[in-house]
Amino acid sequence: MSGHRSVHAVFEQCRAHPRGDDLARLVHVVALAAADERRARLGDGLQEIVADADLSPEDAQLAGTNVLQALEADDLAAAGGPTRMLLGCLLARGVALDPPAGAAAVRRLAEQLTWLSAHACLDATLALDEALEADAAAVWEAIGAVVLDGDRAREGSAGRASSLAAAVALCTSGSPAARKAREKLAAEATDPSVRALLACGAGEGAGAGTEPAAASVQGEIVPAPLRLPVLVLSAMTGVLLLRHLWYWLTRLVLRCRRPAELRVERSGVSLSCRIELLGRPLRQTETRFARESLARAVREIRYGRLGMYAGLVGLGLGTYLGVSLLTDGARAGSPSLIALGAAIFALGLLLDLVLGVLLPARPGQARLVLVPRKGRPVAMRTRDAVAAERALRRLGG
């Protein structure tokens, strides 16, 4: 299990917990207050905040860890990696729930997060991309400024330890903003340790053996597309129709499902699939593809412009019929024909609006297709087209 896959799983548990957001806000307040006061112990004043949040010890139980007991520990470094990862994910979630407003607030947040990582063993940077998504770009830029301030020993900088922690954080992110900050620092930094860290993170686009959270995609295994000669032959013989009928028959009658998770790792692609029949799991499989064994990996948006074309056809027919009836009604002096023509014309406009504008704006389904050099292709359908695109970008380096 890769490091970032664990972060992703823990972050999902935090979001699914009934009081997960309350725990995230609690960790956010406690941790940032400790960073402002430059104290490594997080438990000072914790009981008052817990009382205000109305959290019980049962509410604080998350992922096998009691969050309140973890915060009260004298030394978080002795708490173990899973506990520190949980607190880091909660802190990142808290940042997402209360995002900084303005460049000054973002810069202060970057200094707080890097100080906590360097001095309190509380690292939220591993989950920043997962928590903030596109909004993480401004934070990564500010973390790069923290590295540069520490490198040049500027007055008011967070110190060399925070600078090194910020450099490590940049190397563990695969986001374009972090990569851009690394490239800038590689040309401007003078500290040999900082330059060495940036060099370690430059090769894969993410350092320290971790993967970006966006490399995980949830979906369902579907029949893979056929090669053109096989497709033509299947269509001519009727096998293609039988294939689709069998697929829908098993889905509707037997409730056959194949939920899957695709993960892009440094070594290649890992695909975990679970076969379910009548709502009960039958088998769990996991397939791995090395990067060099993949001939092609594509993302397809099925029938992406069908609504637009259908809307244009409706608009054309409505315009033709509506204008014809309006003209005939005007010549014959028939109010009913004029009203019918206007109604058909308005219906064509409405169809074009619904099919061409409103429906394409809704999030659709995408299909990821992996074509190995040897063996059969694999296809997975997902509703998260953005995550599918990120996975392909990560797979492409």
DRENDREN-965709 format. One record per residue (C-alpha): y, x, z. Coordinates in steps of 0.25 Angstrom, whole numbers. Each point is the difference from the previous one (the first is absolute). Example, Ala and Ser with C-alpha at 12.3 -4.5 7.8 and 13.67 -1.06 7.14 Angstrom:
2
> -18 49 31 $
> 14 6 -2 $
// end
This chain:
397
> 0 0 0 $
> 13 6 -4 $
> 12 1 9 $
> 9 -10 -7 $
> -11 -10 -2 $
> -1 0 15 $
> 15 -2 2 $
> -1 -11 -10 $
> -11 -7 7 $
> 7 1 14 $
> 13 -5 -6 $
> -8 -12 -6 $
> -5 -3 14 $
> 14 1 6 $
> 5 -10 -10 $
> -12 -9 3 $
> 1 0 15 $
> 7 -13 6 $
> 10 8 8 $
> 0 12 -10 $
> 15 -1 -3 $
> 3 -2 15 $
> -7 13 3 $
> 6 7 -12 $
> 14 -4 5 $
> -4 5 14 $
> -4 14 -5 $
> 12 0 -9 $
> 10 -2 11 $
> -8 9 10 $
> -2 12 -10 $
> 14 0 -6 $
> 6 -1 14 $
> -8 12 4 $
> 4 8 -12 $
> 15 -3 3 $
> -2 5 14 $
> -8 12 -5 $
> -12 -3 10 $
> -14 2 -5 $
> -6 -11 10 $
> 1 -14 -5 $
> -3 -8 12 $
> 14 0 7 $
> 5 -14 1 $
> -12 -6 -7 $
> -3 -11 11 $
> 14 -6 -2 $
> -2 -1 -15 $
> -14 -5 1 $
> 5 -11 9 $
> 11 -4 -9 $
> -10 -1 -12 $
> -10 -8 9 $
> -12 9 -4 $
> -13 -1 8 $
> -10 11 1 $
> -9 -8 -9 $
> 11 -1 -11 $
> 1 15 0 $
> -14 2 -3 $
> 0 5 -15 $
> -11 8 -8 $
> -7 3 13 $
> 12 6 7 $
> 9 -6 10 $
> 14 3 -5 $
> 7 -1 13 $
> -9 10 7 $
> 2 9 -12 $
> 15 0 1 $
> -1 2 15 $
> -8 13 -2 $
> 7 13 5 $
> -5 8 -12 $
> -2 -8 -13 $
> -6 13 -6 $
> -13 -2 9 $
> -1 -15 -4 $
> -8 4 -12 $
> 2 -2 -15 $
> -3 -15 -2 $
> 9 -4 11 $
> 12 9 -5 $
> -3 -6 -14 $
> 0 -14 5 $
> 14 2 7 $
> 5 7 -12 $
> -4 -12 -9 $
> 7 -10 11 $
> 12 9 -1 $
> 1 -1 -15 $
> -2 -15 1 $
> 11 -1 10 $
> 9 8 -10 $
> -3 -10 -11 $
> 3 -12 9 $
> 13 6 4 $
> 5 9 -11 $
> 12 9 1 $
> 13 -5 -7 $
> 8 10 -6 $
> -2 15 -4 $
> 4 5 15 $
> -10 -9 6 $
> -11 5 -10 $
> 4 14 3 $
> -1 -2 15 $
> -14 -7 -2 $
> -5 12 -7 $
> 5 9 11 $
> -7 -9 10 $
> -13 -1 -7 $
> -1 15 -3 $
> 4 4 15 $
> -11 -10 5 $
> -10 7 -10 $
> 3 14 5 $
> 2 -3 15 $
> -7 -12 4 $
> -12 0 -9 $
> 4 -14 -6 $
> 0 1 -15 $
> 4 -13 -8 $
> 2 8 -13 $
> -14 -2 -4 $
> 2 -15 -1 $
> 14 -1 -5 $
> -4 -2 -15 $
> -9 -11 5 $
> 10 -7 9 $
> 13 2 -8 $
> -6 0 -14 $
> 12 2 -10 $
> 10 1 12 $
> -7 13 5 $
> 8 8 -11 $
> 13 0 8 $
> -8 5 13 $
> -7 11 -8 $
> 13 5 -6 $
> 6 0 15 $
> -12 8 5 $
> 2 10 -11 $
> 14 2 5 $
> -6 2 14 $
> -8 11 -6 $
> 12 7 -7 $
> 9 -1 13 $
> -11 7 8 $
> -2 10 -10 $
> 15 4 -1 $
> 1 -2 16 $
> 12 -10 -2 $
> 7 -4 12 $
> -6 -13 6 $
> -13 2 -8 $
> -13 -5 7 $
> -6 14 1 $
> -10 8 -7 $
> -12 -7 6 $
> 6 -13 -6 $
> 3 7 -13 $
> -15 4 -1 $
> -5 -14 4 $
> 9 -6 -11 $
> -5 10 -10 $
> -15 -4 4 $
> 4 -14 -2 $
> 5 2 -14 $
> -12 7 -4 $
> -9 -12 5 $
> 7 -10 -8 $
> -3 -3 -15 $
> 12 -8 -2 $
> 10 4 -12 $
> 11 1 10 $
> -7 10 9 $
> -5 8 -12 $
> 15 1 -5 $
> 4 4 14 $
> -11 11 0 $
> 5 5 -13 $
> 14 1 5 $
> -4 7 12 $
> -9 10 -7 $
> 12 5 -7 $
> 10 0 12 $
> -8 3 12 $
> 0 14 6 $
> -9 -1 12 $
> -14 6 -5 $
> -8 -10 9 $
> 7 -12 -7 $
> -2 6 -14 $
> -15 3 3 $
> -1 -15 5 $
> 7 -5 -13 $
> -9 9 -8 $
> -13 -6 6 $
> 5 -14 -3 $
> 5 2 -14 $
> -14 2 -7 $
> -5 -14 2 $
> 12 -8 3 $
> -4 -2 14 $
> -4 10 10 $
> -9 2 12 $
> -12 -7 -7 $
> 6 -14 1 $
> 2 -11 -10 $
> 11 -10 -2 $
> -3 -13 6 $
> 3 -6 -14 $
> -12 6 -5 $
> -9 -12 6 $
> -1 -12 -8 $
> -8 -13 4 $
> -6 -9 -10 $
> -13 -6 -6 $
> -10 6 -10 $
> 0 -7 -13 $
> -8 2 -13 $
> 5 12 -7 $
> 6 -1 -15 $
> -10 2 -11 $
> 2 11 -10 $
> 5 -6 -14 $
> -14 1 -7 $
> -7 -7 12 $
> 11 -10 1 $
> -1 -4 -15 $
> -15 -1 1 $
> 0 -8 13 $
> 10 -10 -6 $
> -8 -1 -13 $
> -13 -3 7 $
> 5 -9 11 $
> -3 10 11 $
> 14 1 4 $
> 1 -15 3 $
> -13 1 8 $
> 6 12 8 $
> 12 -8 4 $
> -8 -12 3 $
> -9 8 9 $
> 12 6 7 $
> 7 -13 4 $
> -13 -7 3 $
> -3 11 11 $
> 14 -1 5 $
> 1 -15 1 $
> -15 -4 4 $
> -5 12 8 $
> 14 5 4 $
> -3 14 -4 $
> 11 9 3 $
> 2 15 0 $
> 12 5 8 $
> 3 14 -2 $
> 10 11 5 $
> 4 11 -10 $
> 5 13 6 $
> 6 12 -7 $
> -3 13 7 $
> 3 14 -3 $
> -14 2 -5 $
> 0 -13 -9 $
> -2 -14 2 $
> -9 -8 10 $
> -4 -14 -2 $
> -6 -8 12 $
> -6 -14 -4 $
> -6 -11 8 $
> -9 -10 -7 $
> 1 -14 6 $
> -9 -12 -3 $
> 3 -14 6 $
> 10 6 9 $
> -10 10 6 $
> 1 15 -3 $
> -13 6 -7 $
> 3 14 -3 $
> 11 11 2 $
> 1 11 -11 $
> 9 11 -2 $
> 2 8 -13 $
> 8 13 -2 $
> 6 5 -12 $
> 5 14 -1 $
> 13 2 -8 $
> -6 9 -11 $
> -11 -11 -2 $
> 10 -11 -4 $
> 3 -1 -14 $
> 11 -11 2 $
> 6 -9 11 $
> 9 -11 -4 $
> 7 -12 6 $
> 0 -13 -8 $
> 9 -12 2 $
> -8 -11 -6 $
> 7 -10 -9 $
> 13 6 5 $
> 9 -7 -10 $
> -8 -13 -3 $
> 10 -8 8 $
> 11 5 -8 $
> -6 -3 -13 $
> -5 -14 4 $
> 15 -2 5 $
> 5 4 -14 $
> -10 -9 -7 $
> 4 -12 9 $
> 15 3 -3 $
> -2 1 -15 $
> -8 -13 0 $
> 10 -7 9 $
> 12 4 -8 $
> -7 -4 -13 $
> -5 -13 4 $
> 12 -3 9 $
> 11 3 -10 $
> -8 -7 -11 $
> 0 -13 9 $
> 14 2 3 $
> 4 1 -14 $
> -8 -12 -4 $
> 5 -8 12 $
> 15 3 -4 $
> -2 -4 -14 $
> -7 -13 3 $
> 9 -3 12 $
> -12 -1 9 $
> 3 4 15 $
> -15 0 3 $
> -3 11 -10 $
> 12 8 5 $
> -5 -1 14 $
> -14 4 -4 $
> 5 12 -8 $
> 9 4 11 $
> -12 -1 10 $
> -9 8 -9 $
> 10 11 -2 $
> 3 0 15 $
> -16 1 3 $
> 0 12 -10 $
> 11 7 8 $
> -7 -3 13 $
> -14 6 -5 $
> 7 12 -5 $
> 7 2 14 $
> -13 -2 8 $
> -10 7 -9 $
> 10 11 -5 $
> 8 3 13 $
> -6 -6 13 $
> -15 3 -2 $
> 2 15 -5 $
> 8 2 12 $
> -11 -3 10 $
> -9 11 4 $
> -12 0 -10 $
> -14 7 0 $
> -3 14 -5 $
> -13 6 -4 $
> -3 15 3 $
> -10 6 -10 $
> -7 13 3 $
> -8 6 -12 $
> -9 12 4 $
> -4 10 -11 $
> -14 -4 3 $
> -5 -14 5 $
> 6 -14 0 $
> 14 -3 2 $
> 5 -7 13 $
> 10 -10 1 $
> 8 -6 12 $
> 9 -12 0 $
> 12 1 10 $
> 12 -9 4 $
> 8 13 4 $
> 4 5 -13 $
> 10 10 7 $
> -11 6 8 $
> -8 1 -13 $
> 11 8 -7 $
> 2 9 12 $
> -15 3 0 $
> 0 4 -14 $
> 12 9 2 $
> -7 7 11 $
> -12 1 -8 $
> 8 7 -11 $
> 6 10 9 $
// end
